Amino acid sequence: MLTHHTLVTAVASLQGFVDLGNIRMGPDDSFLSFLTLAHIFDRVVEEFMLSVGGHIGYWQVQSHALRNAVVAIWAIAICIVVVATASTSHLC
């Protein structure tokens, strides 16, 4: 089980990573939530965006609309998790 402390630590780690890259994020920045709401990677980035005052847009189910969603909210970040399948296992 993930605790509140674990989530806060993950958000703080993301903030440290962003600071290390000398990237400034704030109220003018947007994140497109592409993963399911239960996915912890997406949840950490959402919490981070809320902590810097940024915006969150939620992607709809239609895959062809992804590009339009990114353009509509001017997303500067999107989380994608690659899943290895039998057809993509040679890439790992």
C-alpha positions as CSV (number, residue, x, y, z in Angstrom):
1,M,0.0,0.0,0.0
2,L,1.2,3.5,-0.8
3,T,1.1,5.9,2.1
4,H,0.6,9.6,2.1
5,H,4.3,10.0,3.0
6,T,5.3,8.0,-0.1
7,L,3.2,10.2,-2.4
8,V,4.5,13.4,-0.9
9,T,8.1,12.1,-1.2
10,A,7.5,11.2,-4.9
11,V,6.1,14.7,-5.6
12,A,9.1,16.3,-3.7
13,S,11.5,14.1,-5.8
14,L,9.8,15.3,-9.0
15,Q,10.3,18.9,-7.8
16,G,14.0,18.2,-7.2
17,F,14.3,16.7,-10.7
18,V,12.7,19.7,-12.2
19,D,14.9,22.1,-10.2
20,L,18.0,20.1,-11.2
21,G,17.1,20.7,-14.8
22,N,16.7,24.4,-14.0
23,I,13.1,24.2,-15.3
24,R,10.6,26.7,-14.0
25,M,7.0,25.5,-13.8
26,G,4.0,27.5,-12.6
27,P,0.5,28.7,-13.3
28,D,1.1,29.1,-17.0
29,D,2.0,25.5,-17.5
30,S,-0.3,22.6,-18.4
31,F,-0.2,18.8,-18.0
32,L,-2.2,16.4,-20.1
33,S,-3.4,13.5,-18.0
34,F,-3.1,10.5,-20.4
35,L,-2.9,7.6,-18.0
36,T,-5.8,6.2,-16.0
37,L,-6.6,8.2,-12.8
38,A,-5.6,5.3,-10.7
39,H,-2.0,5.2,-12.1
40,I,0.5,6.4,-9.5
41,F,2.9,7.9,-12.0
42,D,0.1,10.1,-13.4
43,R,-1.1,10.9,-9.8
44,V,2.3,12.1,-8.8
45,V,2.6,14.5,-11.8
46,E,-1.0,15.8,-11.1
47,E,-0.1,16.5,-7.5
48,F,3.1,18.2,-8.6
49,M,1.2,20.4,-11.1
50,L,-1.3,21.4,-8.4
51,S,1.6,22.3,-6.1
52,V,3.0,24.7,-8.7
53,G,-0.4,26.1,-9.6
54,G,-0.4,24.5,-13.1
55,H,-3.4,23.2,-15.1
56,I,-4.4,19.6,-15.7
57,G,-6.3,18.5,-18.8
58,Y,-7.9,15.0,-19.0
59,W,-7.6,13.0,-22.2
60,Q,-10.7,11.5,-23.7
61,V,-10.8,7.9,-24.9
62,Q,-10.4,8.5,-28.6
63,S,-6.7,8.0,-29.5
64,H,-7.0,10.1,-32.7
65,A,-7.9,13.1,-30.5
66,L,-4.7,13.0,-28.5
67,R,-2.9,15.5,-30.7
68,N,-5.8,17.9,-30.6
69,A,-5.9,17.6,-26.8
70,V,-2.2,18.5,-26.5
71,V,-2.7,21.5,-28.7
72,A,-5.9,22.6,-27.0
73,I,-4.4,22.9,-23.6
74,W,-0.8,23.7,-24.7
75,A,0.5,20.8,-22.6
76,I,4.1,21.0,-21.7
77,A,4.1,17.5,-20.1
78,I,2.4,14.2,-20.7
79,C,3.1,10.9,-18.9
80,I,3.2,7.7,-21.0
81,V,4.0,4.2,-19.8
82,V,5.2,1.8,-22.4
83,V,4.0,-1.8,-22.0
84,A,6.0,-4.6,-23.5
85,T,3.9,-7.1,-25.4
86,A,4.9,-10.1,-27.5
87,S,5.2,-7.8,-30.6
88,T,7.3,-5.2,-28.8
89,S,9.4,-7.4,-26.5
90,H,12.4,-7.3,-28.9
91,L,12.7,-3.6,-28.1
92,C,13.4,-4.2,-24.4
